[in-house]
Amino acid sequence: MAPVSGHPASVLAVVRRYEAAGFRAWPAAAVHYDGTWVVRLTAGHPAKRLNSVNPLDPGDTHAIEERIGRAARRFDAYGRPLTFRMSPLSGQVLSTHLDKAGWNRFDESLVMRLPLKEVELGAAMDQIPLKDISRFIGASLRTSGSDASLRPGLSEVIGAIQPEAGLFALEDGNEPLATLICVHDGDLAGLFEVATEKSARKKGHGRNLILSALKWARLRGAREAWLQVEAGNLPALSLYRSLGFEEVYRYHYRRPPGA
């Protein structure tokens, strides 16, 4: 599938499918709706995906400034900076409004997909996901280099995932080498929190764990893998493209001037 270059209804339908899958796979603690704007907030975890306004209809353009004000008050109550996550569903009218108001644009990411019928998974290692959430979170924090203070928030997010979630960790004894979460949701398999411990990179651990997770998901009926990756994460992009992942669309974040 070619990257999204326009916004016809057929294109937006594809984007909506992945956006909805992303909301289910990585749930925020609190969700509010203002028209077709989805306001996601999570006191226990600072990730932008969990703390952002997500407009889902380019035609929903009434009372923009008033609605921004309502969102700002919600974010202030959570102690979070007001953040908009702008996908192709956000539309040009809202984007132009934010441009004129001097909002900053940052952290562009790609949404990528891979039909699982195109992946050779026969040689992939059979691996059973971890059942111990605490053990997985400890390994994930290690491999990603994240602060231990994120443990309660990450535990809350993982515990709230409604589709089947496989917690995968590749370990050398008690030392984690690579970790990821594979969320099986119907015919989709979403990859989240993919990380390899810094000293163990460029040894194929991430690739091997991804293939194991996709093999697990395909056996459960998944037909397509997808993921989100920051545009500036060149090593990850190189890995995903070598596996056959292709870009579907991009999104980025916006914040008011001075935020």
N, C-alpha and C positions, 0 to 999 in steps of 0.2 A: 504494500500500500504506500502510495506516495505521500509525502508530508502535506498537511492541510495548507492549501494556498488560497482558498476562498471559503465562503460560508453558506453554500446552498444547504437546503434542508437535509439532504442525504449525508453531507459532511458533518453537520451539527449532530445528527442522530448518532454517528459513530463516537463523537466526542462525549456526548451525554452518557453513552454506555460505559466508557472508561471512567468518567467522573463519578458516576453512581457506584461503580465497582470499587473505586478508591475510597469513597465515603464508608462503604460497608467494611472494607478490609482494614481501614485505619481510622477507627471511630473516635470522634471528639467526645468529651465528657458531657458537653451541653450543646444543643443544636437549636437555633432559632431561625424562623423564616420571616423575611420581609419581602413580600411578593415572591419573586423567584430568586432572591438573594438568600443563600444559605450561610448563616453566621455560625461558625464553629469555634468553640472556646473550650480550653482544657487548662484548669488551674495547675494540675500536677505535672505538665510537660510543656516546655516552651516552643516546640516545633511549630514552624509557620503553617504547615499543613493542618495542624490541630488548632490553630488560632488565626483564622482568616475569614474574610467575607468572600464567598464564592458565587458570583453572579452566573445564573444558568440559562438566561434567555436574552439574546441581544436586542430584542424588542421591548424589554421591560425597562423603560427609560423615564418614567414619571417621577417627579419630586426627588431627583437624585440627591440634592444637597440636604434636604430634610432627612432622607434615609441614611445618608452618611453620618449625620449628627446622631441619629438613634444608635447606629452601630458603634460610634465612638464612645457613647456612654456605656454600652455593654462592655467594650474592651477596657475602658477605664476601671470599671467595677472589678474586673479580673486582674488588673495590673499589667495588662498586655498592650503593646503598641498597636494602634489601629492599622490593620494590614489587609489589603485586597489581593486575592489570588486571581490573576487574569488569564483565563483560557480563551479559546475562540468563542466560547459561549458568552463572554462578557460584552462583546459587541463594540463597534467603533464609537458610538455616541458616548458611552461611559468612559472609554479610553480617552477621547478628546476632552471630555469634561475634566478628568484628572490631570491631563497635560496642561490645560489652561490654568489649573489651580496650583501648578508647580509640584505635583506629586513625583516622588522619586521612583524609578524603575530599577529592579535588581533581581539577582538570583533566577536567571532563566533556566528552565528544566525541559527535558524531552520526555514525552511518553512514547514508549517503544513496544512493538509487538513481535511475536514469533509464532507462526503456526507449528504446533507440535508434530504434525505429520512430516515436517521438513527436517526434523532433528533425529539424528541417530542416537538412540538412548539404550540400545542393547548392551553396550559395554559399560554403561554407567553403574556405579556402585549402588547396590541395594542398601538403603539406609532407612531405619525407622526413626521418625521424629522423636525428640525428647518429650517426655511427659512432665518432667520437673521444670515448671516455669521459672522458678528461682535459679536453678542451675543454668538455664538458657540465658536468662537476663544477665547473670554474672559473666558468662562467656561473651555475650553480645557487647556489654560495656567494655570488656577487655579488648576485643578485636577492633571496635570502632574508636577506642581511645576516649570514650565519653566519661563524664564525671559521674561518680557513684551516687551523687545526689539525684540523678535521674531515675534511679531504680524504682521508687514507688510509682512515679508517673508512667514509666514504661510498663510496669506490671499492670497498672490500671488499664492502659490501652490494650495490651494483649488479652487481658481477661475479658474485655468487652467485645472482642471480635466475634461476630455472629457466624460467618461461614467457617468451614473447617480450616483450621490453621495448623500447618506443620512447622514445628520449631526445629531447625536443623543446625547442628554444630559438628564441625570436623575438629577432632582433638588429637593431640599427641600426649598420651597419658592424661594428666590433669591440665595440660596447657591448651587453651583453645587456639586454633589456627584460623578458622573461618566460620562465620555464622550467617544465617539468613532466616527469614520467615516466608513461607510459601502459603498463600491463602487460596484455597480451592473453592471457587464460587461458581457453580454450574459448569459451563464449558470454559471458564477462565481460570488461569493460575497466575496470581499476582505475586511478584517477588518484592519483598520489603526488607529494609535494614540489612542489606547485603554488605558484609565487611570482612576484610582479612587483616589479621594482626600484622602490624607494621614490619616486624622482622621476618615474617613468613611470606611476604608478597613476591610475586613474579615466579612462583613455584607451581602454579596450576591448582592451588587449593580452592580458590574461589570458583574457577571453572568446574572442577570436579563436584563441588557441593551444589552448584546450580544444576548440573546435569542430574544429580541424584534427586534433587527436589522436583525437577520437572518429570522425571521418571515416576516418582511417587504420585504426582498430580495426574499424569496421563492415565495411570492405572485406575484412578478414581473417576475418570470421565472427562478430564480437562482436554480441550482441543487447541487452546491458544494460551501462550504465556505473554505476560505484559509487565512492564515496570516503569518507574519514573527515575530519571537520573539527571543530576545537574549538568548543564551544558559545559561547565568548566572542568568537570571531572574526566579528563582525557583518558587516564588509564582504564576507568570503568567503561567509558564509551567504546574504547578499543576492544575490550573484552566482550561486551555485549554484541558489537557488530561482528566480531569473529565467530560468535555463536549463531549469527543469522538474524538478530533483532534488527528491525527497521523502524525508523521514526514514523509516528502517526501524526502528532501535533506537539506544539510547545505551549508552555505557560510561564508566567513570571509573576513577581510580586510588586506591589505598589504601596508606598507609605507617604503620608503628608510631608510637606517640607519641614525640616527640623525634627522629625520623629527619630 
